[in-house]
Amino acid sequence: MFKKIVEDLLQTALEERQDLFLIDFTMSGDNAIKIVIDGDNGVLVEDCMFVSRAIEHHIDREEHDFSLEVLSSGAASPLVLPRQYNKHVGRNLEVKTLDQQHLEGELTEVKDDGVVLSWKAREPKPVGKGKVTVAKTATIAFDNIKEAKVKIKF
């Protein structure tokens, strides 16, 4: 019952802010609520406060004892929804596929059903000795991605 109230308030808040979307929602037995959000343009502290207030200000603390934590999907967190990829075009991704491939490259395109990575590789020359740099691309379907993370460069 209480969980449904929280879910409805969360849904209303996300309908009001179409640029934000839910990554994870958990609620423990002692009413400890944890909500992880992401946004098409990233997430600011103000966005987390907006979601928190949209829930907290509509629940009577006299009636329900709860704790509420609203946070953004971290920079090192894996991408879990296709919608998250769009804001990372131009960045380097590390992708592990269900068929045990491990790819790393620049996210150059997000399609309806997957992503395109591009990278440069050193390969032996077709003729003669030495190596040559070649441009490589791979299209990876969303349903073949086991884990994808943005590679953060310092």
Stockholm file with secondary structure:
# STOCKHOLM 1.0

chainA/1-154         MFKKIVEDLLQTALEERQDLFLIDFTMSGDNAIKIVIDGDNGVLVEDCMFVSRAIEHHIDREEHDFSLEVLSSGAASPLVLPRQYNKHVGRNLEVKTLDQQHLEGELTEVKDDGVVLSWKAREPKPVGKGKVTVAKTATIAFDNIKEAKVKIKF
#=GR chainA/1-154 SS CHHHHHHHHHHHHHHHCTTEEEEEEEECTTCEEEEEEEETTCCCHHHHHHHHHHHHTTSCTTTCCCEEEEEECCTTSCCCSHHHHGGGTTSEEEEEETTSCEEEEEEEEECSSEEEEEEEEEEECSSSSSEEEEEEEEEEEGGGEEEEEECCCC
#=GC SS_cons         CHHHHHHHHHHHHHHHCTTEEEEEEEECTTCEEEEEEEETTCCCHHHHHHHHHHHHTTSCTTTCCCEEEEEECCTTSCCCSHHHHGGGTTSEEEEEETTSCEEEEEEEEECSSEEEEEEEEEEECSSSSSEEEEEEEEEEEGGGEEEEEECCCC
//
